[in-house]
């Protein structure tokens, strides 16, 4: 039984390590390659308060994604090594709940649930490509 527990802990650590590698790559892509920055909205508002460009909105989204992912990593590092995976699992539940909350306040004619589920599945499918490299 002790061996089983150690094996599960080892698997949790491996999965958490794979998450950290994938997260670092995703943050690098969003910020360094696509120029993601939450400040893009603020910068654009100084230029033109009428309409936010699609490019600025997408850069904001990439920046927000990177900032939230970075916060998840930092929070996980505050936990002891055996607990980091549990923290990661709880973060996914909280962020899914937040996505549902935000989508629930949008115009239902725009089908916000469908776009939220699409984004959730796109993020989840990144898992498949990460596992194929292991």
MOUR-V137856 format. One record per residue. N is the residue number from 1. OMEGA is omega in whole degrees, 0 to 359 (* if undefined). D_CENTER is the distance of its C-alpha to the mean C-alpha in Angstrom with 2 decimals. Layout:
BEGIN
((N,OMEGA,D_CENTER) (N,OMEGA,D_CENTER))
END
This chain:
BEGIN
((1,179,35.04) (2,179,34.03) (3,178,33.06) (4,180,30.83) (5,179,28.95) (6,179,28.58) (7,178,27.37) (8,178,24.60) (9,178,23.62) (10,178,23.74) (11,178,21.54) (12,179,18.94) (13,178,19.16) (14,179,18.94) (15,178,15.81) (16,177,14.19) (17,177,15.58) (18,176,14.24) (19,182,10.64) (20,178,11.51) (21,181,13.07) (22,180,10.41) (23,178,7.84) (24,178,10.88) (25,181,11.66) (26,178,8.51) (27,178,8.99) (28,180,12.64) (29,184,12.47) (30,186,10.75) (31,186,13.06) (32,183,16.07) (33,183,16.64) (34,176,15.66) (35,181,16.49) (36,179,13.51) (37,177,14.74) (38,180,14.65) (39,182,18.40) (40,178,19.07) (41,180,19.78) (42,180,22.13) (43,181,23.78) (44,181,24.40) (45,176,25.80) (46,181,28.33) (47,184,29.36) (48,183,29.54) (49,185,28.90) (50,186,29.69) (51,177,26.83) (52,181,23.34) (53,176,23.12) (54,181,20.60) (55,179,19.87) (56,179,19.19) (57,179,16.95) (58,177,14.87) (59,176,14.86) (60,181,13.84) (61,177,10.85) (62,179,9.84) (63,178,10.75) (64,177,8.97) (65,182,5.51) (66,180,7.07) (67,180,8.68) (68,179,6.31) (69,177,4.78) (70,178,8.57) (71,178,9.66) (72,179,8.26) (73,181,10.11) (74,179,13.03) (75,179,13.43) (76,180,13.48) (77,178,16.07) (78,179,18.20) (79,176,18.81) (80,184,21.50) (81,180,20.77) (82,184,21.65) (83,185,19.42) (84,180,16.13) (85,177,15.29) (86,177,16.23) (87,178,13.99) (88,180,10.95) (89,180,12.37) (90,178,12.93) (91,181,9.50) (92,179,8.42) (93,181,11.63) (94,182,11.29) (95,174,8.14) (96,178,10.03) (97,178,13.04) (98,178,11.85) (99,177,11.05) (100,179,14.50) (101,180,16.08) (102,180,15.20) (103,180,16.28) (104,180,19.33) (105,177,20.54) (106,180,20.65) (107,182,23.80) (108,178,24.18) (109,178,26.14) (110,180,23.02) (111,183,21.63) (112,179,18.27) (113,180,17.68) (114,181,18.09) (115,176,15.63) (116,179,12.98) (117,176,13.92) (118,180,13.98) (119,178,10.38) (120,181,9.58) (121,177,12.09) (122,177,10.99) (123,181,7.67) (124,181,10.10) (125,176,12.72) (126,177,11.04) (127,181,11.99) (128,180,15.53) (129,178,15.86) (130,181,14.61) (131,180,17.18) (132,179,19.84) (133,182,19.85) (134,*,20.52))
END
